[in-house]
Amino acid sequence: MNKTNKTYILIFSGLAIAVNLVLGTVVKMIGIPLLFLDTVGTIFTAAVFGPLYGAMTGGLTNVIQGVISGPKIIPFAFVNIAVGLVVGFVAKRWKFNFSTAIITGLILAIVAPLIGTPIATYVYGGITGDFNDVIFTWLVQSGQKIFTAAFIPRVTSNLVDKIASCLIVSFLIQRLPSKYFKGVKHGQI
């Protein structure tokens, strides 16, 4: 990879971090339940440039968001890193089209909560300040263990969010002019 390509990828990754921050903030402000869209930039970077750049974009998103709005989001960087790795490895193997996006979204809907739930329960006691807290509280009140009560709403919201995010990225990749990806084989750098 030459220096120009590396610079292009780093600029692209920086823009993807901004996309994560802006979409995540707007969706949170609007209060759309079951949707976050805070990994669209991570998924896009991973699908185009591979797992390492996707993981870097994901991890830095959470660190920067933590600096901007408070450190509570920083431990969840592991979730965003995993999203970048999973999507990047999938995109290395298969073209990131509509069906691949749905399958990847389903995989992420399980992987993300498997990583995020222990963070939410052990670091924050299960309450993280989003829509999932309503279901979490109800499940705890109905006798569920804290881990189960934190995991179920995360899987539910991630089914919607991660599939939607992957489909958005698939749509964008298929419709962006090829000149932006000249010399780039999806997920292969």
TANORTA-V590130 format. One line per field, one symbol per residue. ss: DSSP state (a for helix, b for strand, c for the rest). phi: phi as a letter, one per 20 degrees, with the letter a starting at -180 (. if undefined). A space follows every 10 residues. Layout:
# TANORTA-V590130
ss=???
phi=???
This chain:
# TANORTA-V590130
ss=ccaaaaaaaa aaaaaaaaaa aaaaaaaaaa ccccccccca aaaaaaaaac aaaaaaaaaa aaaaaaaaac aaaaaaaaaa aaaaaaaaaa aaaccccaaa aaaaaaaaaa aaaaaaaaaa aaaacccccc caaaaaaaaa accccaaaaa aaaaaaaaaa aaaaaaaaaa aaaaaccaaa acccccccc
phi=.efffffgff fgfffffffg ffffffffff nffmcclecg fffffffedo ffffffffff gfffffffdp fgegffgfff ffgfffffff ffecfedgff fffffffffe fgffefffff eeecmnecnc gffffgffff feoffgfffe fgfffgffgf fffffffgfg gfffdfgfff cgndegmde
